[in-house]
């Protein structure tokens, strides 16, 4: 009887543990999408419309929109428009912008959090859609990487794959990234399989596009939706191998905010090509069939992977504290961000700062901050791109008691 009772108890304990596990998994499954939908996720197309409607095109150009006399925010930038660069560029440029608008008697447009998220998404798509490459270096790579063994160049014959003139994948950076993912399996890593480093993938694309008569506008990225990308990331079993912050899956590298991604879409295409054999081997081992992605799906996934960096910035609170005082922010907001008679407290107020909310706050309150700094004879703090993550990490921690 004693043994029977122990067996029953063991069965009940096992059932209870299994029920708890199922509950936890269900909770985790429901919690992750909620986190991504709880913040304003920008839509590039909506951002393009706002970029025009709010009058940004009077001074700035981006992705063939506008033609103003100041900074071009679109393709061809030496450094892509990541969240850190966007915030620091906006912050450092703000006084000159406000003075120019005042001198020209231009209206100051309002931008809320959601609108700022849309503008950020548009500027990211404009800045990362293309990475200028060297077509001549690309021609040399086409030969040295043995691409000509399958793809014939203009005027040549042979090859088992489409000729360059018929290679629609080179229309844009987004379609090129999709082609790198969907490409049929190639030999295992070794001397027979080409590997692309640095800007080589951009150079190769530049050569292929020259052979095809030039690049085409990347409308797919403009219509991308990060929310759809997050859904695809789950439905296509990407979470089986890759972690997004604290999600399950540790076979492949983490793809969340703590992990740097290639800065441009072309760079991401090169990374996918280089790691394709390892990814396919891991997927085969788990019985996962590699999904074939459509153009819109690749654009959505790219938008999702990069959007996480806008909302969950990484950084050191300790370094941020030093920067907060060193950059002069503590003069008005207090050395611990606790607030003074000159400026409000910024920490422990039940809100979290990210790139979008910080940019929106600057846009909304910046002119008054600048005027007060002038009245007090204080210089406007200049930020470095690397400051942003640390400053936000500091502001997002509660002040010491």
C-alpha positions as CSV (number, residue, x, y, z in Angstrom):
1,X,0.0,0.0,0.0
2,X,2.9,2.3,0.9
3,X,4.4,1.7,-2.5
4,X,1.1,2.3,-4.2
5,X,0.6,5.6,-2.5
6,X,4.1,6.7,-3.4
7,X,3.4,5.8,-7.1
8,X,0.2,7.8,-7.0
9,X,2.0,10.7,-5.4
10,X,4.7,10.6,-8.0
11,X,2.1,10.5,-10.9
12,X,0.3,13.5,-9.4
13,X,3.5,15.4,-8.9
14,X,4.5,14.7,-12.5
15,X,1.1,15.8,-13.8
16,X,1.3,19.0,-11.7
17,X,4.8,19.7,-13.0
18,X,3.8,19.2,-16.6
19,X,0.8,21.4,-16.2
20,X,3.0,24.1,-14.7
21,X,5.4,23.8,-17.6
22,X,2.6,24.1,-20.1
23,X,1.3,27.2,-18.3
24,X,4.8,28.8,-18.3
25,X,5.3,28.1,-22.0
26,X,1.9,29.5,-22.8
27,X,2.6,32.6,-20.7
28,X,6.0,33.0,-22.4
29,X,4.4,32.6,-25.9
30,X,1.8,35.3,-25.1
31,X,4.3,37.6,-23.3
32,X,6.8,38.0,-26.1
33,X,4.5,39.4,-28.8
34,X,2.9,41.7,-26.2
35,X,6.3,43.2,-25.5
36,X,6.9,44.0,-29.1
37,X,3.4,45.5,-29.6
38,X,3.5,47.5,-26.4
39,X,5.8,50.1,-27.9
40,X,5.1,52.3,-31.0
41,X,6.5,50.3,-34.0
42,X,7.3,52.6,-36.9
43,X,6.0,52.1,-40.4
44,X,8.5,53.4,-43.1
45,X,5.7,54.4,-45.5
46,X,3.9,56.4,-42.8
47,X,7.3,58.0,-41.9
48,X,7.8,59.0,-45.5
49,X,4.4,60.8,-45.5
50,X,5.2,62.6,-42.3
51,X,8.7,63.5,-43.5
52,X,6.9,65.5,-46.2
53,X,3.9,66.7,-44.3
54,X,5.9,68.0,-41.4
55,X,8.1,70.1,-43.7
56,X,11.4,68.2,-43.2
57,X,11.9,68.2,-47.0
58,X,12.4,72.0,-46.8
59,X,15.9,71.4,-45.5
60,X,16.6,67.6,-45.8
61,X,16.5,65.0,-48.5
62,X,16.1,61.3,-47.9
63,X,15.3,58.4,-50.2
64,X,14.4,60.7,-53.1
65,X,12.2,62.8,-51.0
66,X,13.1,66.5,-50.7
67,X,16.1,68.4,-51.9
68,X,16.8,70.9,-49.2
69,X,20.1,72.7,-48.7
70,X,21.3,70.8,-45.6
71,X,22.1,67.2,-44.7
72,X,21.0,64.4,-47.1
73,X,19.7,61.7,-44.8
74,X,19.3,59.0,-47.5
75,X,21.4,56.6,-49.5
76,X,25.1,57.0,-49.8
77,X,25.8,58.0,-46.2
78,X,29.2,56.8,-45.0
79,X,27.5,55.5,-41.8
80,X,24.0,54.0,-41.6
81,X,21.3,55.7,-39.7
82,X,21.1,53.5,-36.7
83,X,19.2,54.6,-33.5
84,X,22.3,56.0,-31.8
85,X,23.3,58.0,-34.8
86,X,19.8,59.3,-35.3
87,X,19.4,60.5,-31.7
88,X,22.8,62.1,-31.5
89,X,22.5,63.8,-34.9
90,X,19.1,65.2,-33.9
91,X,20.4,66.3,-30.5
92,X,23.6,67.9,-31.8
93,X,21.9,69.5,-34.8
94,X,18.9,70.8,-32.9
95,X,20.1,74.3,-31.8
96,X,21.2,75.2,-35.4
97,X,17.9,73.8,-36.7
98,X,15.8,75.8,-34.2
99,X,17.8,79.0,-35.0
100,X,17.3,78.5,-38.7
101,X,13.6,77.9,-38.4
102,X,13.3,81.0,-36.2
103,X,15.2,83.1,-38.7
104,X,13.2,81.8,-41.6
105,X,9.9,82.1,-39.7
106,X,9.2,78.4,-40.4
107,X,6.4,76.7,-38.4
108,X,7.7,74.2,-35.8
109,X,5.9,70.9,-36.4
110,X,4.7,68.7,-33.6
111,X,5.8,65.0,-33.4
112,X,4.4,62.6,-31.0
113,X,6.0,59.2,-30.0
114,X,4.2,57.2,-32.6
115,X,5.0,59.8,-35.3
116,X,8.6,59.8,-34.3
117,X,8.7,56.0,-34.5
118,X,7.4,56.3,-38.1
119,X,10.0,58.9,-39.0
120,X,12.8,56.7,-37.5
121,X,11.6,53.7,-39.5
122,X,11.6,55.8,-42.7
123,X,15.1,57.2,-42.1
124,X,16.4,53.7,-41.3
125,X,15.0,52.3,-44.5
126,X,16.5,55.3,-46.4
127,X,19.9,55.0,-44.8
128,X,20.3,51.2,-44.8
129,X,18.7,50.2,-48.0
130,X,21.8,50.6,-50.0
131,X,25.5,50.5,-49.4
132,X,27.5,52.0,-52.3
133,X,29.9,49.5,-53.7
134,X,32.7,49.6,-56.2
135,X,31.5,47.9,-59.4
136,X,35.1,47.3,-60.7
137,X,36.1,45.6,-57.5
138,X,32.9,43.6,-57.7
139,X,33.8,42.5,-61.2
140,X,37.1,41.1,-59.9
141,X,35.3,39.4,-57.0
142,X,32.8,37.9,-59.5
143,X,35.8,36.1,-61.1
144,X,37.9,35.3,-58.0
145,X,34.9,34.0,-55.9
146,X,34.0,31.6,-58.8
147,X,30.5,33.2,-59.2
148,X,31.1,33.0,-63.0
149,X,31.1,29.2,-62.7
150,X,27.3,29.4,-62.4
151,X,26.3,32.9,-63.5
152,X,27.4,34.0,-66.9
153,X,28.2,37.7,-67.3
154,X,27.0,39.9,-70.1
155,X,27.9,38.6,-73.6
156,X,29.0,35.2,-72.2
157,X,27.3,31.8,-72.4
158,X,27.1,28.8,-70.2
159,X,26.5,28.5,-66.4
160,X,23.9,26.6,-64.6
161,X,22.2,29.6,-63.0
162,X,20.6,32.8,-64.5
163,X,22.9,35.2,-66.3
164,X,23.6,38.5,-64.7
165,X,21.4,40.3,-67.1
166,X,18.4,38.2,-66.0
167,X,19.2,38.2,-62.3
168,X,16.2,40.1,-60.9
169,X,17.6,39.5,-57.3
170,X,20.0,42.5,-58.0
171,X,17.1,45.0,-58.4
172,X,17.6,46.2,-54.8
173,X,19.4,45.5,-51.6
174,X,16.2,43.9,-50.1
175,X,15.8,41.5,-53.0
176,X,19.5,40.7,-52.9
177,X,19.2,39.7,-49.2
178,X,16.3,37.5,-50.1
179,X,18.3,35.8,-52.8
180,X,21.2,35.1,-50.4
181,X,18.7,33.4,-48.1
182,X,16.8,31.5,-50.7
183,X,20.0,30.5,-52.7
184,X,20.2,26.7,-53.2
185,X,22.8,25.0,-51.0
186,X,26.4,25.4,-52.0
187,X,29.5,23.4,-51.0
188,X,30.4,23.2,-47.3
189,X,32.7,25.9,-45.9
190,X,36.2,25.5,-47.5
191,X,38.2,26.7,-50.5
192,X,35.4,25.9,-52.9
193,X,32.8,28.0,-51.2
194,X,33.2,31.8,-51.5
195,X,33.2,33.9,-48.3
196,X,32.5,37.6,-48.3
197,X,34.1,40.0,-45.8
198,X,33.9,43.8,-45.3
199,X,32.4,45.6,-48.3
200,X,32.9,42.7,-50.7
201,X,29.2,41.9,-50.9
202,X,28.4,45.6,-51.6
203,X,31.0,45.6,-54.4
204,X,29.6,42.4,-55.9
205,X,26.1,43.8,-55.9
206,X,27.3,47.0,-57.5
207,X,28.9,45.0,-60.3
208,X,25.8,42.9,-60.9
209,X,23.6,46.0,-60.9
210,X,25.8,47.6,-63.4
211,X,25.5,44.6,-65.7
212,X,21.7,44.8,-65.3
213,X,21.6,48.5,-66.1
214,X,21.5,50.0,-62.6
215,X,19.7,49.6,-59.3
216,X,16.0,50.1,-58.8
217,X,14.2,51.8,-55.9
218,X,13.8,49.5,-52.9
219,X,10.0,50.0,-52.4
220,X,9.9,46.7,-50.4
221,X,11.7,48.2,-47.4
222,X,9.5,51.2,-47.5
223,X,6.4,49.1,-47.1
224,X,8.0,46.8,-44.4
225,X,6.1,46.1,-41.2
226,X,8.2,45.1,-38.0
227,X,5.1,43.6,-36.4
228,X,4.6,41.2,-39.4
229,X,8.3,40.5,-39.2
230,X,8.0,39.4,-35.5
231,X,5.1,37.2,-36.4
232,X,7.1,35.6,-39.2
233,X,10.1,35.2,-37.0
234,X,8.0,32.9,-34.8
235,X,6.0,31.2,-37.5
236,X,9.1,30.3,-39.5
237,X,10.7,28.7,-36.5
238,X,13.5,31.3,-36.3
239,X,13.1,31.2,-32.5
240,X,14.1,27.6,-32.5
241,X,17.7,28.6,-32.9
242,X,17.9,32.4,-32.3
243,X,17.1,34.3,-29.2
244,X,15.5,37.8,-29.1
245,X,16.6,39.0,-25.7
246,X,15.2,36.5,-23.3
247,X,13.3,34.2,-25.7
248,X,13.9,30.5,-26.1
249,X,16.5,29.3,-28.5
250,X,20.3,29.3,-28.1
251,X,21.7,27.3,-31.0
252,X,22.4,30.3,-33.2
253,X,23.6,33.8,-32.1
254,X,21.3,36.1,-30.2
255,X,19.7,38.6,-32.5
256,X,18.3,41.0,-29.9
257,X,19.5,44.5,-28.9
258,X,22.7,43.1,-27.2
259,X,23.9,41.6,-30.5
260,X,25.2,43.9,-33.2
261,X,23.7,43.2,-36.6
262,X,25.3,44.2,-39.9
263,X,24.6,47.9,-40.3
264,X,23.1,47.7,-43.8
265,X,20.8,45.3,-45.7
266,X,23.7,44.4,-48.0
267,X,25.8,43.6,-45.1
268,X,23.1,41.4,-43.7
269,X,22.9,39.6,-47.0
270,X,26.6,38.8,-46.8
271,X,26.3,37.5,-43.2
272,X,23.4,35.2,-44.3
273,X,25.5,33.9,-47.2
274,X,28.5,33.2,-45.0
275,X,26.6,31.4,-42.3
276,X,24.2,29.6,-44.6
277,X,25.9,26.1,-44.3
278,X,26.0,26.2,-40.5
279,X,22.4,27.4,-40.4
280,X,21.2,24.6,-42.7
281,X,23.1,22.0,-40.7
282,X,21.5,23.2,-37.5
283,X,18.1,23.2,-39.1
284,X,18.5,19.7,-40.5
285,X,19.5,18.5,-37.1
286,X,16.3,19.8,-35.6
287,X,14.1,18.6,-38.4
288,X,13.3,22.1,-39.6
289,X,12.8,22.8,-43.3
290,X,14.4,26.0,-44.5
291,X,11.6,28.4,-45.4
292,X,11.6,30.1,-48.7
293,X,10.9,33.8,-48.2
294,X,9.0,36.1,-50.4
295,X,10.2,39.7,-51.0
296,X,7.8,41.3,-48.6
297,X,8.6,38.7,-45.9
298,X,12.3,39.4,-46.1
299,X,11.6,43.1,-45.8
300,X,9.4,42.6,-42.8
301,X,12.0,40.4,-41.1
302,X,14.7,42.9,-41.7
303,X,12.5,45.7,-40.3
304,X,11.8,43.6,-37.2
305,X,15.4,42.6,-36.5
306,X,16.5,46.3,-36.7
307,X,13.5,47.7,-34.9
308,X,14.4,46.0,-31.6
309,X,17.5,48.3,-31.4
310,X,15.2,51.3,-31.1
311,X,13.3,50.1,-28.1
312,X,15.7,48.1,-26.0
313,X,19.0,49.9,-26.2
314,X,22.0,48.4,-24.4
315,X,24.4,50.3,-22.3
316,X,26.0,50.7,-18.9
317,X,24.2,52.7,-16.1
318,X,27.5,53.5,-14.4
319,X,29.0,54.9,-17.6
320,X,25.8,56.7,-18.3
321,X,25.9,58.3,-14.8
322,X,29.4,59.7,-15.6
323,X,28.3,60.9,-19.0
324,X,25.2,62.5,-17.6
325,X,27.3,64.7,-15.3
326,X,30.2,65.1,-17.7
327,X,28.0,66.3,-20.6
328,X,26.4,68.9,-18.4
329,X,22.9,67.3,-18.1
330,X,23.2,67.3,-14.3
331,X,23.4,71.1,-14.1
332,X,19.7,71.4,-14.7
333,X,18.4,67.9,-14.0
334,X,20.6,67.1,-11.0
335,X,23.7,64.8,-10.8
336,X,21.4,61.7,-10.2
337,X,18.7,62.9,-12.6
338,X,16.6,63.7,-9.6
339,X,15.5,67.1,-10.8
340,X,16.3,70.7,-9.7
341,X,14.5,74.0,-9.8
342,X,16.0,74.4,-13.3
343,X,14.8,71.1,-14.8
344,X,12.5,68.1,-14.0
345,X,13.6,64.8,-12.6
346,X,14.2,62.2,-15.3
347,X,14.6,58.9,-13.3
348,X,12.1,56.9,-11.3
349,X,9.0,58.4,-12.9
350,X,7.4,55.2,-14.0
351,X,8.6,55.4,-17.7
352,X,11.3,54.0,-19.7
353,X,13.5,55.8,-22.2
354,X,14.4,54.4,-25.6
355,X,15.6,56.0,-28.8
356,X,12.2,57.0,-30.0
357,X,10.9,58.4,-26.7
358,X,14.2,60.3,-26.2
359,X,13.9,61.8,-29.7
360,X,10.3,62.7,-29.1
361,X,11.0,64.4,-25.8
362,X,13.8,66.4,-27.4
363,X,11.6,67.5,-30.2
364,X,8.8,68.5,-27.8
365,X,10.8,70.2,-25.0
366,X,14.1,71.0,-26.8
367,X,13.4,74.6,-27.8
368,X,12.6,75.6,-24.2
369,X,15.6,73.7,-22.9
370,X,17.8,75.5,-25.4
371,X,16.4,78.9,-24.5
372,X,16.9,78.2,-20.8
373,X,20.5,77.1,-21.5
374,X,21.1,80.4,-23.3
375,X,19.5,82.4,-20.5
376,X,21.8,80.7,-18.0
377,X,24.9,81.1,-20.2
378,X,25.3,77.3,-20.5
379,X,26.5,75.6,-23.7
380,X,24.4,73.0,-25.4
381,X,25.8,69.5,-24.5
382,X,27.3,67.6,-27.5
383,X,26.8,63.9,-27.6
384,X,28.8,61.1,-29.2
385,X,26.9,58.3,-30.9
386,X,28.2,55.8,-28.3
387,X,26.8,57.9,-25.4
388,X,23.1,57.2,-26.2
389,X,22.9,53.6,-24.9
390,X,24.7,54.4,-21.7
391,X,22.7,57.5,-21.0
392,X,19.4,55.7,-21.5
393,X,20.6,52.8,-19.3
394,X,21.3,55.3,-16.6
395,X,17.9,57.1,-17.0
396,X,16.1,53.8,-17.0
397,X,17.5,52.8,-13.6
398,X,15.8,54.0,-10.4
399,X,17.8,56.6,-8.3
400,X,19.5,55.3,-5.1
401,X,17.5,55.8,-1.9
